[in-house]
Amino acid sequence: PIVIETAKEFNLSYHQFKSFGAALISHQKMLWSLGRA
């Protein structure tokens, strides 16, 4: 059971990390576009 819980937590944090990375990239692109405007 401990292994399963750890895997679930890891999955969640990995998903959050991917979402954060995608948000960061889109934010950077937005700033870059504004800078070029």
mmCIF entry with sequence, helices, sheets and N, C-alpha, C, O atoms, coordinates in Angstrom:
data_MODEL
# 
_entry.id   MODEL 
# 
_entity.id                         1 
_entity.type                       polymer 
_entity.pdbx_number_of_molecules   1 
# 
_entity_poly.entity_id                      1 
_entity_poly.type                           'polypeptide(L)' 
_entity_poly.nstd_linkage                   no 
_entity_poly.nstd_monomer                   no 
_entity_poly.pdbx_seq_one_letter_code       PIVIETAKEFNLSYHQFKSFGAALISHQKMLWSLGRA 
_entity_poly.pdbx_seq_one_letter_code_can   PIVIETAKEFNLSYHQFKSFGAALISHQKMLWSLGRA 
_entity_poly.pdbx_strand_id                 A 
# 
loop_
_entity_poly_seq.entity_id 
_entity_poly_seq.num 
_entity_poly_seq.mon_id 
_entity_poly_seq.hetero 
1 1  PRO n 
1 2  ILE n 
1 3  VAL n 
1 4  ILE n 
1 5  GLU n 
1 6  THR n 
1 7  ALA n 
1 8  LYS n 
1 9  GLU n 
1 10 PHE n 
1 11 ASN n 
1 12 LEU n 
1 13 SER n 
1 14 TYR n 
1 15 HIS n 
1 16 GLN n 
1 17 PHE n 
1 18 LYS n 
1 19 SER n 
1 20 PHE n 
1 21 GLY n 
1 22 ALA n 
1 23 ALA n 
1 24 LEU n 
1 25 ILE n 
1 26 SER n 
1 27 HIS n 
1 28 GLN n 
1 29 LYS n 
1 30 MET n 
1 31 LEU n 
1 32 TRP n 
1 33 SER n 
1 34 LEU n 
1 35 GLY n 
1 36 ARG n 
1 37 ALA n 
# 
_struct_asym.id          A 
_struct_asym.entity_id   1 
# 
_struct_conf.conf_type_id            HELX_P 
_struct_conf.id                      HELX_P1 
_struct_conf.pdbx_PDB_helix_id       AA1 
_struct_conf.beg_label_comp_id       ILE 
_struct_conf.beg_label_asym_id       A 
_struct_conf.beg_label_seq_id        2 
_struct_conf.pdbx_beg_PDB_ins_code   ? 
_struct_conf.end_label_comp_id       ARG 
_struct_conf.end_label_asym_id       A 
_struct_conf.end_label_seq_id        36 
_struct_conf.pdbx_end_PDB_ins_code   ? 
_struct_conf.beg_auth_comp_id        ILE 
_struct_conf.beg_auth_asym_id        A 
_struct_conf.beg_auth_seq_id         2 
_struct_conf.end_auth_comp_id        ARG 
_struct_conf.end_auth_asym_id        A 
_struct_conf.end_auth_seq_id         36 
_struct_conf.pdbx_PDB_helix_class    1 
_struct_conf.details                 ? 
_struct_conf.pdbx_PDB_helix_length   35 
# 
_struct_conf_type.id          HELX_P 
_struct_conf_type.criteria    ? 
_struct_conf_type.reference   ? 
# 
loop_
_atom_site.group_PDB 
_atom_site.id 
_atom_site.type_symbol 
_atom_site.label_atom_id 
_atom_site.label_alt_id 
_atom_site.label_comp_id 
_atom_site.label_asym_id 
_atom_site.label_entity_id 
_atom_site.label_seq_id 
_atom_site.pdbx_PDB_ins_code 
_atom_site.Cartn_x 
_atom_site.Cartn_y 
_atom_site.Cartn_z 
_atom_site.occupancy 
_atom_site.B_iso_or_equiv 
_atom_site.pdbx_formal_charge 
_atom_site.auth_seq_id 
_atom_site.auth_comp_id 
_atom_site.auth_asym_id 
_atom_site.auth_atom_id 
_atom_site.pdbx_PDB_model_num 
ATOM 1   N N  . PRO A 1 1  ? 0.826 -1.218 0.000   1.00 0.00 ? 1  PRO A N  1 
ATOM 2   C CA . PRO A 1 1  ? 0.000 0.000  0.000   1.00 0.00 ? 1  PRO A CA 1 
ATOM 3   C C  . PRO A 1 1  ? 0.858 1.266  0.000   1.00 0.00 ? 1  PRO A C  1 
ATOM 4   O O  . PRO A 1 1  ? 0.518 2.252  -0.653  1.00 0.00 ? 1  PRO A O  1 
ATOM 5   N N  . ILE A 1 2  ? 1.958 1.231  0.728   1.00 0.00 ? 2  ILE A N  1 
ATOM 6   C CA . ILE A 1 2  ? 2.824 2.410  0.795   1.00 0.00 ? 2  ILE A CA 1 
ATOM 7   C C  . ILE A 1 2  ? 3.376 2.745  -0.591  1.00 0.00 ? 2  ILE A C  1 
ATOM 8   O O  . ILE A 1 2  ? 3.458 3.909  -0.982  1.00 0.00 ? 2  ILE A O  1 
ATOM 9   N N  . VAL A 1 3  ? 3.746 1.706  -1.314  1.00 0.00 ? 3  VAL A N  1 
ATOM 10  C CA . VAL A 1 3  ? 4.302 1.932  -2.648  1.00 0.00 ? 3  VAL A CA 1 
ATOM 11  C C  . VAL A 1 3  ? 3.262 2.571  -3.559  1.00 0.00 ? 3  VAL A C  1 
ATOM 12  O O  . VAL A 1 3  ? 3.573 3.475  -4.334  1.00 0.00 ? 3  VAL A O  1 
ATOM 13  N N  . ILE A 1 4  ? 2.030 2.095  -3.458  1.00 0.00 ? 4  ILE A N  1 
ATOM 14  C CA . ILE A 1 4  ? 0.959 2.633  -4.299  1.00 0.00 ? 4  ILE A CA 1 
ATOM 15  C C  . ILE A 1 4  ? 0.696 4.101  -3.960  1.00 0.00 ? 4  ILE A C  1 
ATOM 16  O O  . ILE A 1 4  ? 0.536 4.927  -4.858  1.00 0.00 ? 4  ILE A O  1 
ATOM 17  N N  . GLU A 1 5  ? 0.653 4.424  -2.672  1.00 0.00 ? 5  GLU A N  1 
ATOM 18  C CA . GLU A 1 5  ? 0.427 5.814  -2.265  1.00 0.00 ? 5  GLU A CA 1 
ATOM 19  C C  . GLU A 1 5  ? 1.548 6.705  -2.780  1.00 0.00 ? 5  GLU A C  1 
ATOM 20  O O  . GLU A 1 5  ? 1.303 7.806  -3.275  1.00 0.00 ? 5  GLU A O  1 
ATOM 21  N N  . THR A 1 6  ? 2.768 6.225  -2.660  1.00 0.00 ? 6  THR A N  1 
ATOM 22  C CA . THR A 1 6  ? 3.908 7.014  -3.128  1.00 0.00 ? 6  THR A CA 1 
ATOM 23  C C  . THR A 1 6  ? 3.816 7.238  -4.632  1.00 0.00 ? 6  THR A C  1 
ATOM 24  O O  . THR A 1 6  ? 4.098 8.330  -5.125  1.00 0.00 ? 6  THR A O  1 
ATOM 25  N N  . ALA A 1 7  ? 3.423 6.203  -5.351  1.00 0.00 ? 7  ALA A N  1 
ATOM 26  C CA . ALA A 1 7  ? 3.296 6.325  -6.797  1.00 0.00 ? 7  ALA A CA 1 
ATOM 27  C C  . ALA A 1 7  ? 2.222 7.347  -7.149  1.00 0.00 ? 7  ALA A C  1 
ATOM 28  O O  . ALA A 1 7  ? 2.383 8.129  -8.086  1.00 0.00 ? 7  ALA A O  1 
ATOM 29  N N  . LYS A 1 8  ? 1.131 7.337  -6.399  1.00 0.00 ? 8  LYS A N  1 
ATOM 30  C CA . LYS A 1 8  ? 0.056 8.301  -6.671  1.00 0.00 ? 8  LYS A CA 1 
ATOM 31  C C  . LYS A 1 8  ? 0.549 9.717  -6.408  1.00 0.00 ? 8  LYS A C  1 
ATOM 32  O O  . LYS A 1 8  ? 0.281 10.628 -7.192  1.00 0.00 ? 8  LYS A O  1 
ATOM 33  N N  . GLU A 1 9  ? 1.267 9.901  -5.311  1.00 0.00 ? 9  GLU A N  1 
ATOM 34  C CA . GLU A 1 9  ? 1.781 11.233 -4.990  1.00 0.00 ? 9  GLU A CA 1 
ATOM 35  C C  . GLU A 1 9  ? 2.774 11.681 -6.055  1.00 0.00 ? 9  GLU A C  1 
ATOM 36  O O  . GLU A 1 9  ? 2.767 12.838 -6.474  1.00 0.00 ? 9  GLU A O  1 
ATOM 37  N N  . PHE A 1 10 ? 3.625 10.762 -6.490  1.00 0.00 ? 10 PHE A N  1 
ATOM 38  C CA . PHE A 1 10 ? 4.613 11.101 -7.514  1.00 0.00 ? 10 PHE A CA 1 
ATOM 39  C C  . PHE A 1 10 ? 3.911 11.480 -8.816  1.00 0.00 ? 10 PHE A C  1 
ATOM 40  O O  . PHE A 1 10 ? 4.300 12.438 -9.484  1.00 0.00 ? 10 PHE A O  1 
ATOM 41  N N  . ASN A 1 11 ? 2.873 10.718 -9.169  1.00 0.00 ? 11 ASN A N  1 
ATOM 42  C CA . ASN A 1 11 ? 2.115 11.012 -10.379 1.00 0.00 ? 11 ASN A CA 1 
ATOM 43  C C  . ASN A 1 11 ? 1.520 12.406 -10.307 1.00 0.00 ? 11 ASN A C  1 
ATOM 44  O O  . ASN A 1 11 ? 1.577 13.166 -11.274 1.00 0.00 ? 11 ASN A O  1 
ATOM 45  N N  . LEU A 1 12 ? 0.949 12.739 -9.153  1.00 0.00 ? 12 LEU A N  1 
ATOM 46  C CA . LEU A 1 12 ? 0.312 14.037 -8.977  1.00 0.00 ? 12 LEU A CA 1 
ATOM 47  C C  . LEU A 1 12 ? 1.337 15.156 -9.095  1.00 0.00 ? 12 LEU A C  1 
ATOM 48  O O  . LEU A 1 12 ? 1.115 16.135 -9.808  1.00 0.00 ? 12 LEU A O  1 
ATOM 49  N N  . SER A 1 13 ? 2.456 15.012 -8.398  1.00 0.00 ? 13 SER A N  1 
ATOM 50  C CA . SER A 1 13 ? 3.463 16.061 -8.430  1.00 0.00 ? 13 SER A CA 1 
ATOM 51  C C  . SER A 1 13 ? 4.048 16.194 -9.836  1.00 0.00 ? 13 SER A C  1 
ATOM 52  O O  . SER A 1 13 ? 4.358 17.299 -10.279 1.00 0.00 ? 13 SER A O  1 
ATOM 53  N N  . TYR A 1 14 ? 4.199 15.063 -10.540 1.00 0.00 ? 14 TYR A N  1 
ATOM 54  C CA . TYR A 1 14 ? 4.731 15.109 -11.902 1.00 0.00 ? 14 TYR A CA 1 
ATOM 55  C C  . TYR A 1 14 ? 3.757 15.845 -12.814 1.00 0.00 ? 14 TYR A C  1 
ATOM 56  O O  . TYR A 1 14 ? 4.167 16.634 -13.666 1.00 0.00 ? 14 TYR A O  1 
ATOM 57  N N  . HIS A 1 15 ? 2.467 15.582 -12.631 1.00 0.00 ? 15 HIS A N  1 
ATOM 58  C CA . HIS A 1 15 ? 1.448 16.243 -13.437 1.00 0.00 ? 15 HIS A CA 1 
ATOM 59  C C  . HIS A 1 15 ? 1.446 17.740 -13.146 1.00 0.00 ? 15 HIS A C  1 
ATOM 60  O O  . HIS A 1 15 ? 1.363 18.557 -14.063 1.00 0.00 ? 15 HIS A O  1 
ATOM 61  N N  . GLN A 1 16 ? 1.538 18.097 -11.867 1.00 0.00 ? 16 GLN A N  1 
ATOM 62  C CA . GLN A 1 16 ? 1.565 19.506 -11.487 1.00 0.00 ? 16 GLN A CA 1 
ATOM 63  C C  . GLN A 1 16 ? 2.803 20.177 -12.067 1.00 0.00 ? 16 GLN A C  1 
ATOM 64  O O  . GLN A 1 16 ? 2.742 21.320 -12.522 1.00 0.00 ? 16 GLN A O  1 
ATOM 65  N N  . PHE A 1 17 ? 3.925 19.464 -12.050 1.00 0.00 ? 17 PHE A N  1 
ATOM 66  C CA . PHE A 1 17 ? 5.166 20.016 -12.579 1.00 0.00 ? 17 PHE A CA 1 
ATOM 67  C C  . PHE A 1 17 ? 5.037 20.275 -14.077 1.00 0.00 ? 17 PHE A C  1 
ATOM 68  O O  . PHE A 1 17 ? 5.484 21.309 -14.574 1.00 0.00 ? 17 PHE A O  1 
ATOM 69  N N  . LYS A 1 18 ? 4.420 19.327 -14.800 1.00 0.00 ? 18 LYS A N  1 
ATOM 70  C CA . LYS A 1 18 ? 4.232 19.507 -16.241 1.00 0.00 ? 18 LYS A CA 1 
ATOM 71  C C  . LYS A 1 18 ? 3.321 20.700 -16.500 1.00 0.00 ? 18 LYS A C  1 
ATOM 72  O O  . LYS A 1 18 ? 3.581 21.502 -17.397 1.00 0.00 ? 18 LYS A O  1 
ATOM 73  N N  . SER A 1 19 ? 2.243 20.819 -15.709 1.00 0.00 ? 19 SER A N  1 
ATOM 74  C CA . SER A 1 19 ? 1.310 21.924 -15.893 1.00 0.00 ? 19 SER A CA 1 
ATOM 75  C C  . SER A 1 19 ? 2.015 23.243 -15.615 1.00 0.00 ? 19 SER A C  1 
ATOM 76  O O  . SER A 1 19 ? 1.822 24.221 -16.337 1.00 0.00 ? 19 SER A O  1 
ATOM 77  N N  . PHE A 1 20 ? 2.839 23.266 -14.559 1.00 0.00 ? 20 PHE A N  1 
ATOM 78  C CA . PHE A 1 20 ? 3.572 24.477 -14.207 1.00 0.00 ? 20 PHE A CA 1 
ATOM 79  C C  . PHE A 1 20 ? 4.542 24.846 -15.325 1.00 0.00 ? 20 PHE A C  1 
ATOM 80  O O  . PHE A 1 20 ? 4.673 26.017 -15.682 1.00 0.00 ? 20 PHE A O  1 
ATOM 81  N N  . GLY A 1 21 ? 5.217 23.842 -15.873 1.00 0.00 ? 21 GLY A N  1 
ATOM 82  C CA . GLY A 1 21 ? 6.158 24.096 -16.953 1.00 0.00 ? 21 GLY A CA 1 
ATOM 83  C C  . GLY A 1 21 ? 5.448 24.652 -18.182 1.00 0.00 ? 21 GLY A C  1 
ATOM 84  O O  . GLY A 1 21 ? 5.953 25.573 -18.825 1.00 0.00 ? 21 GLY A O  1 
ATOM 85  N N  . ALA A 1 22 ? 4.291 24.106 -18.511 1.00 0.00 ? 22 ALA A N  1 
ATOM 86  C CA . ALA A 1 22 ? 3.538 24.577 -19.668 1.00 0.00 ? 22 ALA A CA 1 
ATOM 87  C C  . ALA A 1 22 ? 3.068 26.011 -19.443 1.00 0.00 ? 22 ALA A C  1 
ATOM 88  O O  . ALA A 1 22 ? 3.109 26.833 -20.358 1.00 0.00 ? 22 ALA A O  1 
ATOM 89  N N  . ALA A 1 23 ? 2.621 26.308 -18.224 1.00 0.00 ? 23 ALA A N  1 
ATOM 90  C CA . ALA A 1 23 ? 2.159 27.659 -17.906 1.00 0.00 ? 23 ALA A CA 1 
ATOM 91  C C  . ALA A 1 23 ? 3.324 28.636 -17.989 1.00 0.00 ? 23 ALA A C  1 
ATOM 92  O O  . ALA A 1 23 ? 3.173 29.755 -18.479 1.00 0.00 ? 23 ALA A O  1 
ATOM 93  N N  . LEU A 1 24 ? 4.488 28.206 -17.507 1.00 0.00 ? 24 LEU A N  1 
ATOM 94  C CA . LEU A 1 24 ? 5.669 29.066 -17.530 1.00 0.00 ? 24 LEU A CA 1 
ATOM 95  C C  . LEU A 1 24 ? 6.073 29.370 -18.967 1.00 0.00 ? 24 LEU A C  1 
ATOM 96  O O  . LEU A 1 24 ? 6.420 30.504 -19.297 1.00 0.00 ? 24 LEU A O  1 
ATOM 97  N N  . ILE A 1 25 ? 6.025 28.341 -19.825 1.00 0.00 ? 25 ILE A N  1 
ATOM 98  C CA . ILE A 1 25 ? 6.403 28.519 -21.226 1.00 0.00 ? 25 ILE A CA 1 
ATOM 99  C C  . ILE A 1 25 ? 5.430 29.466 -21.926 1.00 0.00 ? 25 ILE A C  1 
ATOM 100 O O  . ILE A 1 25 ? 5.856 30.359 -22.659 1.00 0.00 ? 25 ILE A O  1 
ATOM 101 N N  . SER A 1 26 ? 4.131 29.280 -21.708 1.00 0.00 ? 26 SER A N  1 
ATOM 102 C CA . SER A 1 26 ? 3.153 30.147 -22.362 1.00 0.00 ? 26 SER A CA 1 
ATOM 103 C C  . SER A 1 26 ? 3.300 31.574 -21.849 1.00 0.00 ? 26 SER A C  1 
ATOM 104 O O  . SER A 1 26 ? 3.111 32.527 -22.604 1.00 0.00 ? 26 SER A O  1 
ATOM 105 N N  . HIS A 1 27 ? 3.636 31.726 -20.568 1.00 0.00 ? 27 HIS A N  1 
ATOM 106 C CA . HIS A 1 27 ? 3.827 33.058 -19.996 1.00 0.00 ? 27 HIS A CA 1 
ATOM 107 C C  . HIS A 1 27 ? 5.043 33.722 -20.644 1.00 0.00 ? 27 HIS A C  1 
ATOM 108 O O  . HIS A 1 27 ? 5.004 34.907 -20.976 1.00 0.00 ? 27 HIS A O  1 
ATOM 109 N N  . GLN A 1 28 ? 6.117 32.960 -20.821 1.00 0.00 ? 28 GLN A N  1 
ATOM 110 C CA . GLN A 1 28 ? 7.318 33.494 -21.455 1.00 0.00 ? 28 GLN A CA 1 
ATOM 111 C C  . GLN A 1 28 ? 7.013 33.913 -22.891 1.00 0.00 ? 28 GLN A C  1 
ATOM 112 O O  . GLN A 1 28 ? 7.471 34.963 -23.343 1.00 0.00 ? 28 GLN A O  1 
ATOM 113 N N  . LYS A 1 29 ? 6.240 33.094 -23.609 1.00 0.00 ? 29 LYS A N  1 
ATOM 114 C CA . LYS A 1 29 ? 5.898 33.422 -24.991 1.00 0.00 ? 29 LYS A CA 1 
ATOM 115 C C  . LYS A 1 29 ? 5.077 34.704 -25.040 1.00 0.00 ? 29 LYS A C  1 
ATOM 116 O O  . LYS A 1 29 ? 5.266 35.538 -25.926 1.00 0.00 ? 29 LYS A O  1 
ATOM 117 N N  . MET A 1 30 ? 4.151 34.859 -24.069 1.00 0.00 ? 30 MET A N  1 
ATOM 118 C CA . MET A 1 30 ? 3.327 36.054 -24.027 1.00 0.00 ? 30 MET A CA 1 
ATOM 119 C C  . MET A 1 30 ? 4.206 37.281 -23.806 1.00 0.00 ? 30 MET A C  1 
ATOM 120 O O  . MET A 1 30 ? 4.056 38.293 -24.492 1.00 0.00 ? 30 MET A O  1 
ATOM 121 N N  . LEU A 1 31 ? 5.130 37.186 -22.839 1.00 0.00 ? 31 LEU A N  1 
ATOM 122 C CA . LEU A 1 31 ? 6.019 38.314 -22.561 1.00 0.00 ? 31 LEU A CA 1 
ATOM 123 C C  . LEU A 1 31 ? 6.877 38.624 -23.783 1.00 0.00 ? 31 LEU A C  1 
ATOM 124 O O  . LEU A 1 31 ? 7.119 39.788 -24.101 1.00 0.00 ? 31 LEU A O  1 
ATOM 125 N N  . TRP A 1 32 ? 7.335 37.576 -24.465 1.00 0.00 ? 32 TRP A N  1 
ATOM 126 C CA . TRP A 1 32 ? 8.173 37.761 -25.641 1.00 0.00 ? 32 TRP A CA 1 
ATOM 127 C C  . TRP A 1 32 ? 7.381 38.463 -26.745 1.00 0.00 ? 32 TRP A C  1 
ATOM 128 O O  . TRP A 1 32 ? 7.901 39.342 -27.432 1.00 0.00 ? 32 TRP A O  1 
ATOM 129 N N  . SER A 1 33 ? 6.122 38.064 -26.906 1.00 0.00 ? 33 SER A N  1 
ATOM 130 C CA . SER A 1 33 ? 5.276 38.686 -27.923 1.00 0.00 ? 33 SER A CA 1 
ATOM 131 C C  . SER A 1 33 ? 5.036 40.153 -27.585 1.00 0.00 ? 33 SER A C  1 
ATOM 132 O O  . SER A 1 33 ? 5.066 41.011 -28.467 1.00 0.00 ? 33 SER A O  1 
ATOM 133 N N  . LEU A 1 34 ? 4.795 40.440 -26.295 1.00 0.00 ? 34 LEU A N  1 
ATOM 134 C CA . LEU A 1 34 ? 4.570 41.824 -25.885 1.00 0.00 ? 34 LEU A CA 1 
ATOM 135 C C  . LEU A 1 34 ? 5.833 42.645 -26.111 1.00 0.00 ? 34 LEU A C  1 
ATOM 136 O O  . LEU A 1 34 ? 5.759 43.809 -26.504 1.00 0.00 ? 34 LEU A O  1 
ATOM 137 N N  . GLY A 1 35 ? 6.978 42.048 -25.867 1.00 0.00 ? 35 GLY A N  1 
ATOM 138 C CA . GLY A 1 35 ? 8.242 42.752 -26.046 1.00 0.00 ? 35 GLY A CA 1 
ATOM 139 C C  . GLY A 1 35 ? 8.492 43.088 -27.507 1.00 0.00 ? 35 GLY A C  1 
ATOM 140 O O  . GLY A 1 35 ? 9.119 44.103 -27.812 1.00 0.00 ? 35 GLY A O  1 
ATOM 141 N N  . ARG A 1 36 ? 8.012 42.255 -28.404 1.00 0.00 ? 36 ARG A N  1 
ATOM 142 C CA . ARG A 1 36 ? 8.223 42.477 -29.833 1.00 0.00 ? 36 ARG A CA 1 
ATOM 143 C C  . ARG A 1 36 ? 7.202 43.451 -30.402 1.00 0.00 ? 36 ARG A C  1 
ATOM 144 O O  . ARG A 1 36 ? 7.445 44.068 -31.439 1.00 0.00 ? 36 ARG A O  1 
ATOM 145 N N  . ALA A 1 37 ? 6.063 43.596 -29.736 1.00 0.00 ? 37 ALA A N  1 
ATOM 146 C CA . ALA A 1 37 ? 4.977 44.416 -30.265 1.00 0.00 ? 37 ALA A CA 1 
ATOM 147 C C  . ALA A 1 37 ? 5.430 45.873 -30.400 1.00 0.00 ? 37 ALA A C  1 
ATOM 148 O O  . ALA A 1 37 ? 4.652 46.724 -30.831 1.00 0.00 ? 37 ALA A O  1 
# 
